[in-house]
Amino acid sequence: MKAAVTGATGFVGGKLVEKLVEKGFEVKALARTTSDISKLESLKVEIVYGDLSSPESLEDFSSGCDHVFHIAALVSDWGKKEDFYTQNIDATKTLLDASIKHGVKRFIHMSSSTVIWKSTFSEIHNLKNVDENYPYPEKYNDNYNETKSIAEKMVIEYNGKDDIETVAIRPSNIWGAGDTVILPRVAEAALKGFLVNMGTNNKIVSPCNINNLIHGVILAAESENAPGNIYFINDGKELNNTEFVKDELSAIGIDWKPKMTIPYKVGYGIAFIMEMIFKLFKSPKPPVLTRFAVSALSGSRTYCIQKAKEQLGYEPVSSYEEGMSELKEWVDDIGGYKKLLS
């Protein structure tokens, strides 16, 4: 079996490539010309250069493959709308059409649990153990969630088209050893005193350890029940968000507790004003606070994984305690949290 993986140099894509190689797959990995490919080279996978910002570079990527794992995306709370449309929608469509052309059997798409978030000045999502039938919001106020939702719908609509099978995975709060994207930002904010509580002190979340996510993705690639479906994947555990962040930071050697709580509407209003100012001056860098960030910091969100359990046979393979222990060991091995931030 041969698999093509986008986002192969990232946190999730890199872990997926490792697992696929371990399972005996031949792997074709997509990378930018500017990416560090040393780890991929050590795994002896085929490296193909391409970029979501140039969808035409993806047209032959899936050639000769049985599975496509589309992990890459433009993930940000700031940027030009056209860039999000190109990288998250156009690139996905190009990959889908090319996969059909090249006879790919199954296309597994990494979506996000955030596609069902809703936040306005007067209302923040309060999702409690929702399942895959929960509706999309009528309107989005950020380009990332808007384009990811369009891409997810498109992926599912393609299921059965010229015999291709498609599946979408919605992880939530991805965490664990190897995270060089989200955790460093959280740690830096904590060390600088910028990490504060927002909304209330009782926000509940459903984190997803990287090991559990990769396990769920592999099951979605193998299960006969998966085609045409969307699945929430997480640790099957509901946690107070503040306690979760404290545990993560404690595991890497940072003692943190929130010094203040900012009401949701205050945070949303500040973010809205900052966004308008930054857009007026066409700043390429995001403001310190965006509405997306306020949504992430303020709203409770827990997701039911019963569908994945019943249809995929999914059960978390890493416990919360094991994940924290592995995170600590990894950060210790690389030389501590200062190395993580460098």
TORPA-725873 format. One record per residue: x negated, y, z negated of N, C-alpha, C in turn; residue number from 0; residue in three letters. Coordinates in steps of 0.02 Angstrom, whole numbers, always signed. Each point is the difference from the previous one (the first is absolute). Layout:
<atoms>
     n.u     n.v     n.w    ca.u    ca.v    ca.w     c.u     c.v     c.w    i   aa
       X       Y       Z       X       Y       Z       X       Y       Z  NUM  Ala
...
</atoms>
This chain:
<atoms>
     n.u     n.v     n.w    ca.u    ca.v    ca.w     c.u     c.v     c.w    i   aa
     -42     -60      +0     +42     +60      +0     -44     +62      +0    0  Met
     +21     +50     +37     -38     +62      +4     +45     +59     -18    1  Lys
     -26     +45     -42     +39     +57     -24     -36     +65     +15    2  Ala
     +39     +50     +19     -26     +68     +10     +23     +42     -60    3  Ala
     -46     +38     -29     +15     +39     -60     -20     +73     +11    4  Val
     +48     +46      -3     -16     +71      -1     -13     +21     -72    5  Thr
     -36     +55      -8     -17     +23     -67     -48     -46     -36    6  Gly
     -40     -36     +38     -43     -53     -28     -56     +27     -44    7  Ala
     -17     +64      +5     -53     +28     -43     +28     +32     -63    8  Thr
     +67      -2      -8     +31     +30     -59      +9     -49     -57    9  Gly
     +29     +24     -53     +10     -40     -61     +43     -61     +13   10  Phe
     +60     +10     +27     +45     -56     +13     -23     -42     +59   11  Val
     -16     +33     +56     -22     -37     +59     -63     -40     -12   12  Gly
     -47     +28     -38     -62     -36     -15     +12     -62     -40   13  Gly
     +44      +5     -50     +16     -59     -42     +37     -53     +42   14  Lys
     +42     +23     +45     +37     -46     +43     -48     -38     +46   15  Leu
     -48     +35     +29     -49     -33     +44     -37     -54     -39   16  Val
     -21     +16     -60     -35     -49     -42     +42     -63      -9   17  Glu
     +64      +9     -16     +44     -57     -13     +13     -40     +63   18  Lys
      +8     +34     +56     +12     -35     +63     -61     -42     +20   19  Leu
     -59     +27      -8     -61     -37     +14      -5     -61     -45   20  Val
     +16     +11     -64      -1     -55     -49     +48     -56     +20   21  Glu
     +56     +19     +31     +50     -50     +20     -15     -31     +69   22  Lys
     -55     +20     +30     -20     -31     +63     +23     +35     +63   23  Gly
     +28     +60      -7     +20     +39     +59     -61     +28     +36   24  Phe
      +3      +4     +66     -45     +43     +37     +31     +70      -7   25  Glu
     -42     +50     -10     +27     +67     -12     -31     +51     +47   26  Val
     +43     +41     +29     -20     +57     +40     +18     +62     -41   27  Lys
     -50     +41     -17     +11     +56     -46      -7     +67     +36   28  Ala
     +49     +43      -9      -2     +67     +30     -38     +47     -46   29  Leu
     -44     +40     +29     -39     +48     -39     -12     +63     +41   30  Ala
      -6     +57     -33     -21     +60     +33     -76      -2     +11   31  Arg
     -23     +38     +47     -72      +2     +13     -39     +30     -58   32  Thr
     +36     +38     -43     -33     +32     -57      +6     -41     -64   33  Thr
     +33     -58      +3     +12     -40     -60     -61     -41     -20   34  Ser
      -4     -15     -64     -51     -45     -26     +24     -72     +13   35  Asp
     -35     -35     +44     +21     -68     +19     -44     -54     -30   36  Ile
     -43     +19     -47     -48     -48     -28     +35     -61     -31   37  Ser
     +55     +12     -35     +35     -56     -32     +31     -45     +52   38  Lys
     +28     +29     +53     +30     -39     +53     -54     -42     +35   39  Leu
     -58     +30     +10     -55     -36     +32     -22     -60     -42   40  Glu
      +1      +8     -67     -20     -55     -44     +50     -57      +4   41  Ser
     +63     +15     +18     +51     -51      +6      +0     -32     +70   42  Leu
     -42     +27     +44      -8     -27     +67     +66      +0     +40   43  Lys
     +37     +55      -5     +61      +7     +39     -14     +41     +62   44  Val
     +45      -5     +48      -7     +39     +62     +23     +71     -14   45  Glu
     -42     +48     +16     +17     +71     -13     +17     +35     +65   46  Ile
     +57     +32      +0     +23     +38     +58      +9     +72     -22   47  Val
     -26     +46     +40      +5     +71     -18     +63     +30     +31   48  Tyr
     +36     +36     -42     +61     +33     +23     +24     +47     -54   49  Gly
     +51     +39     +16     +23     +51     -47     +75     +12     +10   50  Asp
     +37      +3     -55     +72     +13      +5     +15     +66     +34   51  Leu
     -47     +47      -5     +12     +66     +30      -7      -3     +76   52  Ser
     -24     -56     +26      -4     -13     +72     +34     -66     +14   53  Ser
     +67      -1      +1     +37     -64      +8     -22     -42     +60   54  Pro
     -24     +34     +52     -22     -38     +59     -59     -45     -14   55  Glu
     -38     +16     -53     -58     -41     -18     +21     -66     -32   56  Ser
     +65      -8     -13     +25     -60     -35     +31     -51     +48   57  Leu
      +4     +16     +64     +39     -40     +46     -25     -71      +9   58  Glu
     -65     -12      -6     -27     -67      +8     -22     -32     -66   59  Asp
     +13     +34     -55     -24     -24     -65     +28     -68     -18   60  Phe
     +62     -14     +15     +32     -62     -20     -10     -57     +49   61  Ser
     -38     +11     +53     -12     -51     +50     -30     -63     -31   62  Ser
     +30     -57     +14     -26     -64     -24     +19     -16     -72   63  Gly
     +43     +39     -30     +17      -9     -71     +70     -30      -9   64  Cys
      +9     -37     -54     +65     -29     -18     +38     +47     -46   65  Asp
     -37     +36     -43     +31     +45     -48     -32     +69      +5   66  His
     +41     +51     -11     -25     +68      -9     +22     +23     -69   67  Val
     -48     +23     -40     +14     +30     -65     -15     +75      +7   68  Phe
     +54     +39      +3      -9     +72     +10      +0     +35     -68   69  His
     -60     +10     -26      -9     +28     -67     -14     +75      +2   70  Ile
     -33     +22     +52     -22     +70      +4     +59     +48      +9   71  Ala
     -10     +60     -26     +49     +54      +8     -33     +65     -20   72  Ala
     +30     +55     +20     -20     +65     -26     +37      +9     -66   73  Leu
     -37      -7     -55     +30      +4     -67     -24     +64     -33   74  Val
     +44     +48      -6     -19     +64     -30     +64     +38     -18   75  Ser
      -8     +47     -46     +56     +44     -17      -8     +67     +34   76  Asp
     -45      +3     +50     -12     +63     +35     -25     -13     +70   77  Trp
     +17     +42     +46     -24      -8     +68     +51     +21     +51   78  Gly
     -22      +1     +64     +44     +21     +54     +50     -55     +17   79  Lys
     +62     +21     +12     +53     -48     +15     -17     -42     +61   80  Lys
     -29     +31     +51     -16     -37     +61     -52     -55     -13   81  Glu
     -45     +12     -47     -50     -51     -16     +32     -61     -33   82  Asp
     +49     +12     -44     +36     -55     -32     +40     -39     +52   83  Phe
     +32     +36     +46     +40     -34     +51     -45     -42     +46   84  Tyr
     -58     +27     +18     -45     -37     +44     -26     -63     -34   85  Thr
     -25      +8     -62     -34     -55     -33     +47     -51     -32   86  Gln
     +57     +22     -24     +45     -46     -35     +57     -27     +44   87  Asn
     +18     +35     +52     +54     -23     +43     -26     -22     +68   88  Ile
     -34     +46     +36     -23     -17     +67     -50     -59      -1   89  Asp
     -45      +1     -49     -50     -54      -4     +34     -67     -15   90  Ala
     +51      +2     -43     +37     -62     -16     +36     -26     +61   91  Thr
     +31     +45     +38     +35     -22     +61     -49     -29     +51   92  Lys
     -57     +32      +7     -51     -25     +46     -22     -71     -20   93  Thr
     -11     -10     -65     -20     -66     -25     +55     -52     +11   94  Leu
     +62     +20     -11     +56     -47     +10      +6     -20     +74   95  Leu
      -2     +50     +44      +6     -15     +72     -59     -42     +24   96  Asp
     -59     +17     -24     -60     -38     +20      +3     -72     -27   97  Ala
     +27      -7     -60      +6     -66     -31     +46     -45     +41   98  Ser
     +55     +29     +25     +45     -37     +44     -36     -19     +64   99  Ile
     -36     +47     +29     -37     -11     +62     -50     -57      -8  100  Lys
     -33      -3     -58     -53     -49     -10     +25     -65     -33  101  His
     +65      -6      -9     +27     -62     -25     -10     -12     -74  102  Gly
      -5     +53     -39      -7      -7     -73     +63     -31     -29  103  Val
      -9     -46     -47     +58     -35     -29     +34     +43     -53  104  Lys
     -40     +28     -46     +31     +37     -56     -37     +65     -14  105  Arg
     +38     +52     -13     -25     +67     -14     +20     +18     -72  106  Phe
     -49      +7     -45     +14     +16     -69     -20     +73     -13  107  Ile
     +48     +39     -20      -9     +73      -6      -2     +20     -74  108  His
     -52     +39     -18      -4     +26     -68     +39     +65      -4  109  Met
     +58      -3     -30     +41     +59     -11     -14     +27     -70  110  Ser
     +49     +27     -33      -9     +27     -67     +67      +5     -36  111  Ser
      -2     -11     -65     +61      +7     -40     +24     +73      -1  112  Ser
     -45     +47     +18     +18     +71      -3     +47     +21     +54  113  Thr
     +14     -42     +50     +45     +20     +55     +71     +10     -24  114  Val
     +16     -23     -60     +68     +10     -26      +2     +54     -54  115  Ile
     -56     +34     -11      -1     +54     -49     +41     +60     +24  116  Trp
     +32     +33     -47     +36     +61     +15     -15     +51     -53  117  Lys
     -22     +59     +21     -12     +53     -49     +18     +68     +30  118  Ser
     +41     +36     -36     +17     +68     +16     -12     +41     -64  119  Thr
     +12     +64      +4      -9     +41     -59     +46     -22     -57  120  Phe
     +60     -22     +17     +49     -17     -52      +2     -74     -17  121  Ser
     -35     -43     +41      +7     -72     -10     -65     -37     +15  122  Glu
     -18     -46     -45     -58     -43     +10     +24     -72      -2  123  Ile
     -30     -42     +42     +20     -70      +2      -8     -33     -69  124  His
     +47     -41     -17      -3     -38     -63     +20     -71     +18  125  Asn
     -47     -37     +27     +13     -66     +29     -11     -54     -52  126  Leu
     +51     -39     -13      -4     -52     -51     +12     -69     +30  127  Lys
     -53     -38      +9      +3     -68     +25     +40      -5     +65  128  Asn
     -11     +48     +45     +37      +1     +63     -27     -53     +47  129  Val
     +42     -24     +46     -22     -50     +48      -6     +30     +69  130  Asp
     -12     -42     +50     -13     +23     +68     +61     +30     +34  131  Glu
     +59      -7     -29     +60     +29     +29     +10     +73     -19  132  Asn
     -42     +25     -45      +6     +70     -22     -11     +45     +61  133  Tyr
     +43     +51      +9      -3     +40     +62     -60     +48      +3  134  Pro
     -19     +16     +60     -49     +53     +11     +34     +67     -16  135  Tyr
     -38     +50     -22     +31     +66     -10     +18     +30     +67  136  Pro
     +47     +46      +0     +21     +33     +62     -53     +47     +27  137  Glu
     -41     +26     -46     -51     +49     +20     -62      -8     -43  138  Lys
     -57     +12     +30     -64      -3     -36     -31     +70      -3  139  Tyr
     -40     +13     -52     -35     +64      -2     -75      -9      +7  140  Asn
     -22     -60     +23     -71      -9     +14      -7     -43     +64  141  Asp
     -54     +12     +36     -10     -33     +64     -18     -74      -8  142  Asn
     -33     -17     -54     -21     -70      -9     +60     -46      -5  143  Tyr
     +45     +13     -47     +57     -44     -10     +48      +0     +60  144  Asn
      +7     +58     +31     +43      +3     +59     -26     -45     +55  145  Glu
     -64      +5     +15     -28     -40     +55      -7     -73     -18  146  Thr
     -14     -15     -63      -5     -71     -21     +69     -33      +4  147  Lys
     +53     +36     -16     +67     -29      +4     +19     -13     +73  148  Ser
     -17     +46     +45     +15      -9     +71     -39     -61     +26  149  Ile
     -63      -6     -19     -41     -56     +22     +27     -66     -26  150  Ala
     +21      -1     -63     +28     -61     -30     +62     -22     +37  151  Glu
     +46     +46     +14     +61     -16     +36     -16     -28     +69  152  Lys
     -48     +31     +33     -20     -22     +67     -28     -71      -1  153  Met
     -42     -14     -49     -29     -67      -6     +55     -53      -6  154  Val
     +49     +13     -42     +54     -48     -10     +44      -6     +63  155  Ile
     +10     +56     +34     +40      -1     +62     -35     -41     +55  156  Glu
     -65      -5      -2     -38     -38     +49      +5     -75     -11  157  Tyr
     +22     -21     -59      +3     -72     -14     +42     -37     +52  158  Asn
     -28     -52     +31     +35     -39     +50      -7     +26     +71  159  Gly
     -30     +60      +6     -10     +28     +67     -55     -39     +36  160  Lys
     +18     -33     +54     -49     -41     +37     -36     -49     -46  161  Asp
     +37     -26     -48     -22     -54     -45     -48     +22     -56  162  Asp
     -15     +63      -6     -44     +20     -56     +39      +0     -65  163  Ile
     -33     -20     -54     +30      +1     -67     -32     +57     -40  164  Glu
     +42     +39     -34     -26     +58     -37     +24      -1     -72  165  Thr
     -43     +25     -45     +14      +2     -72     -28     +65     -27  166  Val
     +33     +30     -50     -25     +60     -32      -7     -13     -76  167  Ala
     -56     +23     -27     -15      -8     -71      +0     +68     -34  168  Ile
     +35      +4     -57      +2     +62     -39     -34      -9     -68  169  Arg
     -64     +16      -5     -33      -3     -66     +15     +63     -39  170  Pro
     -15      -1     -65     +10     +59     -42     -57      +7     -49  171  Ser
     -27     +61      -6     -54     +14     -48     -57     -51      +5  172  Asn
     -30      -5     +59     -54     -49     +10     -60     +18     -44  173  Ile
     -26     -50     -34     -55     +12     -47     -44     -62      -3  174  Trp
     -59      +9     -30     -43     -58     -12     -72     +12     +21  175  Gly
     -41     -51     -11     -72      +3     +17      -9     +14     +74  176  Ala
     -44     +47     +15     -13     +18     +69     +34     +64     +23  177  Gly
     +41     +30     -43     +37     +60     +18     -47     +61      +0  178  Asp
     -21     +21     +58     -43     +59      +5     +38     +60     +29  179  Thr
     +67      -4      -1     +41     +53     +28     +41     +35     -54  180  Val
     +47     -37     -30     +46     +31     -48     -32      +8     -69  181  Ile
     -31     -53     -25     -28      +2     -68     -51     +56      -9  182  Leu
     -46     +12     +47     -47     +55     -10     +34     +68      -7  183  Pro
     +54     +11     +37     +36     +64      -5     +33      +7     -68  184  Arg
     +29     -54     -24     +32      +1     -66     -53     +11     -54  185  Val
     -56     -35      +5     -54      +6     -50     -28     +71      +0  186  Ala
     -12     +28     +58     -28     +68      +4     +48     +51     -30  187  Glu
     +65      -8     +15     +50     +46     -29      +2      -6     -75  188  Ala
      -7     -61     -26      +1     -10     -73     -60     +32     -32  189  Ala
     -59      -8     +30     -61     +28     -28      -1     +76      +1  190  Leu
     +33     +29     +50      +2     +73      +7     +58     +31     -38  191  Lys
     +42     -42     -30     +57     +25     -38     +60     +18     +41  192  Gly
      +0     -20     +65     +55     +16     +44     +55     -53      -1  193  Phe
     -14     -58     -28     +49     -54      +1     +49     +10     -58  194  Leu
     +59     +22     +17     +51     +14     -51     +62     -43     +13  195  Val
     +41      -4     -49     +64     -35      +9     +50     +48     +32  196  Asn
     +43     -28     +41     +49     +42     +35     +68     -34      -2  197  Met
     +52     +39      -7     +67     -28      -3     +19     -17     -71  198  Gly
      -9     -63     -18     +14     -23     -68     -56     -46     -23  199  Thr
      +4     -22     -61     -50     -46     -26     +21     -73      +9  200  Asn
     +57     -11     +32     +27     -68      +3      +6     -27     +71  201  Asn
     -44     +20     +44      +2     -24     +69     -24     -73      +2  202  Lys
     +38     -42     +35     -15     -71      +5     -20     -16     +73  203  Ile
     -52     -39      +8     -25     -17     +67     -11     -76      +6  204  Val
      -6     -23     +63     -16     -70     +15     -66      -2     +37  205  Ser
     -56      -4     -35     -65      -1     +35     -10     -64     +41  206  Pro
     -47      +4     +47     -15     -58     +42     -76     -10      +3  207  Cys
     -24     -50     -36     -71     -15      +2     -20     -23     +70  208  Asn
     -58     +19     +21     -23     -16     +68      +2     -75     +14  209  Ile
     -16     -42     -49      +1     -72     +11     +71     -25     +14  210  Asn
     +48     +28     -36     +70     -19     +11     +25     +24     +68  211  Asn
     -22     +60     +19     +21     +26     +65     -26     -44     +57  212  Leu
     -64     -17      -2     -29     -41     +53     +34     -68      +2  213  Ile
     +15     -28     -58     +36     -64      -3     +68      +6     +35  214  His
     +35     +54     -13     +66     +11     +31      -5      +9     +75  215  Gly
     -52     +36     +22      -9     +11     +72     -14     -65     +37  216  Val
     -42     -43     -30     -15     -65     +31     +63     -43      +4  217  Ile
     +40      +0     -53     +63     -38      +1     +46     +26     +55  218  Leu
      +2     +66      +9     +42     +28     +52     -23     -20     +70  219  Ala
     -64     -14      +6     -28     -22     +64     +15     -74     +13  220  Ala
     +10     -38     -53      +7     -73      +7     +72     -25      -5  221  Glu
     +43     +35     -36     +67     -25     -14     +46      +2     +61  222  Ser
     +39     -52      +9     +49      -3     +54     +58     +48     -13  223  Glu
      +9     +19     -63     +56     +44     -18     -14     +74     +10  224  Asn
     -63     +17     +11     -20     +70      -2     +23     +43     +59  225  Ala
      +0     -25     +62     +14     +44     +57     +64     +41      -6  226  Pro
      -6     +64     +16     +57     +45      -1     +16     +29     -68  227  Gly
     -43     -14     -49     +14     +21     -69     -49     +51     -27  228  Asn
     +24     +36     -51     -40     +47     -39      -5     -30     -71  229  Ile
     -60      +5     -30      -9     -27     -67     -36     +48     -46  230  Tyr
     +29     +11     -59     -37     +33     -53     -49     -51     -29  231  Phe
     -62     +22     -10     -50     -42     -33     -31     +40     -57  232  Ile
      +0     -28     -60     -33     +31     -57     -15     -53     -53  233  Asn
     -21     +23     -58     -21     -46     -53     +57     -31     -39  234  Asp
     +62     +21     +16     +57     -27     -36      +2     +23     -72  235  Gly
     -29     +59     -12      -5     +26     -68     +20     +74      -1  236  Lys
     +41     +20     -47     +20     +70      -6     -38     +32     -58  237  Glu
     -33     +56     +15     -44     +32     -49     +14     +74      -4  238  Leu
     -11     +27     -59      -1     +73      -8     -59     +27     +39  239  Asn
     +13     +48     +44     -52     +24     +45     -60     +30     -37  240  Asn
     +13     +36     -53     -54     +30     -39     -44     -54     -30  241  Thr
     +31     -53     -26     -39     -54     -29     -40     -37     +53  242  Glu
     +29      -8     +59     -35     -33     +54     -63     +40     +20  243  Phe
      +7     +65      +7     -57     +42     +18     -52      -2     -55  244  Val
     +22      +3     -63     -47      -3     -56     -39     -66      +1  245  Lys
     +34     -55     +14     -33     -65      +2     -52      -4     +56  246  Asp
     +18     +27     +58     -47      +0     +57     -62     +41     -18  247  Glu
     +11     +59     -26     -57     +43     -17     -42     -30     -56  248  Leu
     +33     -29     -49     -36     -33     -55     -43     -57     +25  249  Ser
     +25     -37     +50     -37     -57     +28     -65     +22     +32  250  Ala
      -2     +62     +26     -61     +23     +33     -41     +46     -46  251  Ile
     +22      +6     -63     -40     +37     -49     +19     +72     -13  252  Gly
     +61     +19     +19     +23     +69     -11     +58      +0     -50  253  Ile
      -8     +36     -54     +53      +6     -50     +42     +61     +17  254  Asp
     +64     -12     +17     +43     +55     +21     +69      -6     -31  255  Trp
     +28     +57     -16     +71      +4     -17     +25     +68     +22  256  Lys
     +61      +4     +24     +25     +64     +26      +5     +53     -54  257  Pro
     -22     +60     +17      +1     +54     -48     +65     +41      +3  258  Lys
     +36      -7     +55     +61     +38      +8     +46     -34     +49  259  Met
     +64     +19      +0     +48     -26     +48     +32     +59     +35  260  Thr
      -2      -1     +66     +29     +53     +41     +69     -22     +25  261  Ile
     +53     +37     -14     +66     -19     +25      +0      -7     +76  262  Pro
     +40     -47     +24      +1     -15     +72     +14     +62     +43  263  Tyr
     +52     +37     -16     +19     +57     +41     -55     +54      +1  264  Lys
     -35      +7     -55     -55     +49      -2     -56     -23     +47  265  Val
     -18     -64      -5     -51     -27     +43     +19      +3     +74  266  Gly
     +62     -17     +16     +24      +1     +69      -2     +71     +27  267  Tyr
     +23     +48     -40      +1     +70     +22     -70     +26     +13  268  Gly
     -47     -16     -44     -70     +22      +9     -29     -32     +64  269  Ile
     +13     -64      +9     -26     -35     +58     +28     +30     +65  270  Ala
     +65     +15      +0     +31     +28     +59     -32     +67     +20  271  Phe
     -10     +42     -50     -31     +66     +13     -72      -9     +25  272  Ile
     -37     -46     -31     -69     -11     +21      -3     -27     +71  273  Met
     +46     -45     +16      +2     -26     +69     +13     +55     +51  274  Glu
     +47     +44     -16     +16     +55     +47     -61     +45     +11  275  Met
     -36     +15     -54     -59     +43      +6     -54     -34     +42  276  Ile
     -12     -64     -14     -52     -37     +36     +18      -8     +74  277  Phe
     +65      -9     +15     +21      -6     +69      -7     +68     +36  278  Lys
     +15     +54     -36      -5     +67     +29     -72     +13     +22  279  Leu
     -48     -22     -40     -70     +12     +17     -31     -59     +38  280  Phe
     +44     -48     +19     -21     -58     +40     -60     -36     -30  281  Lys
      +5     -12     -64     -55     -33     -36      -3     -74     +18  282  Ser
     -59     -26     +19      -7     -72     +13      -1     -41     -64  283  Pro
     -15     +33     -56      -2     -34     -64     +66      +9     -37  284  Lys
     +23     -52     -36     +64      +5     -35      -6     +43     -62  285  Pro
     +56     +29     -23      -1     +35     -63     -10     -49     -58  286  Pro
     -16     +26     -58     -11     -43     -58     +62     -42     -15  287  Val
     +59     +29     +14     +63     -35     -14     +45      +3     +62  288  Leu
     +25     -58     +21     +48      -3     +56     +65     -31     -26  289  Thr
     +53      +8     +39     +64     -30     -20      -4     -76      -2  290  Arg
     -40     -29     +45      -9     -72      -1     -33     -22     -65  291  Phe
     -52     +37     -21     -35     -16     -62     +47      +8     -60  292  Ala
     +42     +52      +0     +48      +9     -54     +48     -59      -3  293  Val
     +22     -24     +59     +45     -57      +3     -33     -62     -30  294  Ser
     -64     -10     +18     -36     -58     -24     -11      +2     -76  295  Ala
      -8     +61     -26     -14      +7     -71     +64      +3     -43  296  Leu
     +57     +12     +31     +60     +15     -39     +53     -55      -2  297  Ser
      +7     -38     +54     +57     -45      +5     -14     -71     -21  298  Gly
     +49     -31     -33      -5     -71     -15     +14     -39     +64  299  Ser
     -34     -56      +9     +14     -42     +59     -22     -72     -14  300  Arg
     +47     -44      -3     -14     -71      -7     +38     -38     +54  301  Thr
     -32     -53     +26     +26     -33     +59      +6     -75     -12  302  Tyr
     +55     -28     +21     +15     -71     -10     -39     -42     +51  303  Cys
     -33     -54     -23     -37     -44     +45     +35     -68      +8  304  Ile
     +64      -2     -17     +36     -64      +4      +3     -27     +71  305  Gln
      +9     +44     +49      +3     -22     +69     -65     -33     +21  306  Lys
     -56     +30     -19     -65     -29     +16     -10     -67     -35  307  Ala
     +25      -5     -61      -4     -63     -36     +40     -55     +34  308  Lys
     +61     +17     +19     +45     -50     +29     -19     -19     +71  309  Glu
     -18     +49     +41     -13     -14     +71     -73     -17     +16  310  Gln
     -46     +29     -38     -71     -12     +14     -33     -48     -49  311  Leu
     +34     -12     -57     -31     -40     -53     -52     +41     -37  312  Gly
      +9     +67      +0     -48     +45     -32      +4      -2     -76  313  Tyr
     -58      -6     -31      -8     +11     -72     -67     +35      -9  314  Glu
      -4     +50     -44     -64     +34     -11     -55     -50     -18  315  Pro
     -59      +8     +30     -56     -45     -14     -49     +29     -51  316  Val
      +6     +65     -13     -42     +33     -50     +44     +33     -53  317  Ser
     -12     -15     -62     +37     +32     -54     -27     +71     -11  318  Ser
     +37     +39     -37     -20     +68     -15     -67      +1     -36  319  Tyr
      -8     -44     -49     -61      -3     -39     -59     -22     +43  320  Glu
     +12     -48     +44     -54     -23     +44     -21     +55     +48  321  Glu
     +49     +37     +25     -15     +55     +45     -42     +54     -33  322  Gly
     +18     +18     -62     -38     +51     -36     -71     -25     -15  323  Met
      -7     -63     -18     -66     -28     -13     -43      +0     +63  324  Ser
     +30     -17     +55     -36      +0     +64     -20     +71     +20  325  Glu
     +44     +48     -13     -15     +70     +14     -60     +24     -41  326  Leu
      +1     -16     -64     -55     +19     -44     -66     -31     +24  327  Lys
      +2     -63     +17     -60     -35     +22     -28     +30     +63  328  Glu
     +44     +18     +47     -21     +29     +63     -34     +68     -11  329  Trp
     +31     +43     -40     -28     +67     -12     -66      -6     -38  330  Val
      -4     -46     -47     -64     -12     -36     -54     -22     +50  331  Asp
     +19     -43     +47     -49     -27     +48     -28     +54     +46  332  Asp
     +43     +49     +18     -24     +53     +45     -37     +56     -37  333  Ile
      -2      -5     -66     -37     +49     -39     +41     +50     -39  334  Gly
     +64     -15     -12     +42     +43     -40     +42     +48     +41  335  Gly
     +45     +36     -34     +47     +42     +36     -33     +59     +35  336  Tyr
     -59     +20     -24     -35     +56     +34     -20     -20     +70  337  Lys
     -19     -64      +9     -17     -25     +66     +63      -2     +44  338  Lys
     +56     -16     -31     +64      -3     +37     +17     +69     +26  339  Leu
     -18     +52     -37     +17     +68     +19     -52     +32     +47  340  Leu
     -57     -31      +7     -54     +30     +40      +9     -13     +75  341  Ser
</atoms>
